[in-house]
Amino acid sequence: MQAQTDPGFKLPADKAAPDDPRPKTTPETATGPVEVVPGALPPATDTSTRDVMIGGAVFLVLLVVYFFVRNAYVHHMVVRRVAPSTAGSAGWMLFVGLAFISAAVVLAVVNASKYLTFGVTAPLVVIGVVALVAALVIGRR
């Protein structure tokens, strides 16, 4: 009887297998250097459709609430003996002011990196504040 010298079929050594059989718990970039660029803004993130729809629904609910606030303000002004047309104008100015400021806030909450900029937020806030001041001035006549 002859001894068998051929071991038979043999799997090749796996080169991709790590030396340590334990799984990695931290990413490779966790221990690497961090590059900090002064003055660099974070990239604007894309706003999902779901976030925009939720923001739009919140804004519409606020508009309905502001409409009732406008009616209460007009009624209050008429009780104080302000002319109904003047009270109505002051009420609409209050509604517009609250709507513009709310639009700025809702846009900032939906995506601050995209909408909380001077070009978007400043006009909304300025128009809102001017309308609120106009509501108070018109209401004092």
NUNUDREN-8424 format. One line per 4 residues: number of its first residue (from 1); for each residue x, y, z of C-alpha. Coordinates in steps of 0.001 Angstrom, whole numbers, plus 524288, in hexadecimal, padded with zeros to 5 digits. Layout:
# residues N
NUM	X:Y:Z ~ ...
This chain:
# residues 141
1	80000:80000:80000 ~ 804E9:80D18:7FC24 ~ 80352:818EF:80507 ~ 7FB94:823D7:7FF2C
5	80425:83004:7FD7B ~ 7FA3B:83851:7F62D ~ 7F1C3:83F8E:80024 ~ 7E6C4:8407C:7F652
9	7DEDB:84C8F:7F3B5 ~ 7E35D:85837:7FBAD ~ 7DD52:865DB:7FCBC ~ 7E67B:870FE:7F9CE
13	7E9C1:87A1D:804FE ~ 7E02E:88554:80618 ~ 7E7E3:891E9:80438 ~ 7DC5A:89AC8:80779
17	7DA66:894CD:814F3 ~ 7DF68:89DB4:81FA6 ~ 7E9A2:89919:8291C ~ 7E089:89C57:83444
21	7D40F:89421:83359 ~ 7CC62:89E14:83B75 ~ 7C384:8A76F:833FB ~ 7C707:8B5C7:832EC
25	7BF04:8BE86:83BAA ~ 7C483:8CBB0:8375B ~ 7C617:8D0A8:8297F ~ 7D3BB:8D299:8240C
29	7D1A9:8E14B:8236C ~ 7CF1B:8E242:83215 ~ 7DD89:8E241:8357A ~ 7E242:8E9EA:8299E
33	7E55B:8F865:82912 ~ 7DA47:90244:8280D ~ 7DB53:90D11:81DF4 ~ 7D5E1:91A16:82289
37	7D42A:924FA:818AA ~ 7D1DA:93223:81F11 ~ 7C63D:93998:819CC ~ 7C0F4:92E0F:81219
41	7B23B:92CB8:8129A ~ 7AC1A:91F63:81411 ~ 7A60B:91A5F:8077A ~ 797B3:91D64:805B5
45	78FF7:91123:8082A ~ 784FF:90D39:7FF4F ~ 77785:90EDF:80524 ~ 76F05:90303:803F7
49	76155:9042F:7FE86 ~ 75BE6:8FF3A:80B61 ~ 76236:90A5C:812FB ~ 75CFA:91474:80973
53	74F47:90EC3:80A42 ~ 74F83:90EC4:81923 ~ 75472:91CCC:8191C ~ 749D0:920BB:80F7D
57	73F52:91A4B:817C9 ~ 7443F:92133:82403 ~ 7444F:92E1F:81C9F ~ 73648:92C21:817F9
61	731DB:92902:825D4 ~ 7388D:9356C:82A7D ~ 731A6:93D54:81FEB ~ 72474:93837:82486
65	727E5:93BA7:83291 ~ 72C7B:9492E:82E54 ~ 71FAD:94B5B:8271D ~ 7183F:9494B:833D1
69	721F8:9521F:83AE2 ~ 71F93:95C72:8306C ~ 710DB:95B94:83281 ~ 71277:95CDA:84134
73	71B80:9688E:83F72 ~ 711E2:96F46:83649 ~ 706CD:96CC8:83FDB ~ 70F0C:97245:84AF5
77	71219:97E70:84304 ~ 703BB:980B9:83F89 ~ 6FFF9:97F6F:84DE2 ~ 70A26:989F1:850D9
81	702B8:99302:8478F ~ 70BFD:991FE:83BF7 ~ 70574:99310:82EA8 ~ 70278:98599:828FD
85	70A0A:98837:81C72 ~ 71603:98CA2:82418 ~ 714D3:98105:82D42 ~ 713C8:977FB:82185
89	7201A:97DB7:81B81 ~ 7275C:97C4B:8285C ~ 7229F:96E45:8295F ~ 7279D:96ADE:81BDB
93	734B6:97127:81EEC ~ 7357F:968D0:82B33 ~ 73258:95CAD:82330 ~ 73CAE:95FD8:818D7
97	746F8:962DA:8231A ~ 744BD:95639:82A7A ~ 74459:94E7B:81DBE ~ 7515E:953BD:818D2
101	7585A:951A2:825B6 ~ 752AF:943E9:82692 ~ 7572B:9410F:818B7 ~ 76511:944CD:81C90
105	7648E:93C2B:828A7 ~ 75EB0:93073:82198 ~ 768C9:93153:816AD ~ 773B2:93229:820A9
109	76E9E:9261F:827A7 ~ 76CA6:91E63:81B18 ~ 77AA8:92050:81669 ~ 782EB:92A23:81DB2
113	78F08:92893:81537 ~ 7875E:92B93:808E7 ~ 77D21:93592:80D0C ~ 78310:93C55:818E0
117	78AC4:945C0:8107E ~ 78A7D:95475:80FB3 ~ 78457:95457:80227 ~ 778DA:94BDE:8064A
121	77678:94EDC:81490 ~ 77919:95D84:814F7 ~ 76E80:961AA:80B43 ~ 76465:95915:811EA
125	76796:95E4D:81F6C ~ 76875:96C77:81AE0 ~ 75B3A:96BF5:813FC ~ 75553:96513:81FC6
129	75A64:96F0D:82985 ~ 75637:97A7D:820E9 ~ 74894:974B0:81FBA ~ 74796:972A4:82E7D
133	74BDB:9809F:83117 ~ 74211:9855B:826E4 ~ 73762:97D79:82DAD ~ 73A4A:98445:83A84
137	73B37:991D0:8344E ~ 72EC7:99039:82C4B ~ 727A2:98AE9:8381B ~ 72AA3:996FF:84053
141	7237A:9A066:83746
